[in-house]
């Protein structure tokens, strides 16, 4: 059982690191604070400072401290993911273009109905796509539009933000940035063709 002086002997950074590693999912500042007894509980400012220092400790390592919508987590850095992913024989699930377009529309235009999505995409949205997104807990029904039939309004979830390493929807790339990315692909293809000629 922890005693009052134990926190001082064990660095706050070490405690937070162990908590985040043991949790296996993002942990909020409030939850981190609750693990301490009343007598040993550090102020939120101390917790934030320790988390900041822990993040700095990881700066030159294969891990990083990442703040996402649900809180903080320790994860592998993106630049080492090609090697880390080789640990698992199972290939990551591939999603269809239709599913990704549907998810993007929900993320950027939420709350949005299935009819709105179909109007933008010009094709009907498969029930399987909506079900898959709900099973992944990336979207949820956030209400119903006040029109005949009361269609469901869909929005993204914290799990969506966590999965895509976003602290909030403000972290999504702007639509202008996405359009610029589309323009890069034809340019790259042209350069490759010129080199091969």
Beta strands, then each sheet from edge to edge (+ up, - down):
strand 1: 63-68
strand 2: 71-76
strand 3: 112-113
strand 4: 139-144
strand 5: 152-156
sheet 1: 1+ 2-
sheet 2: 3+ 5- 4+
end
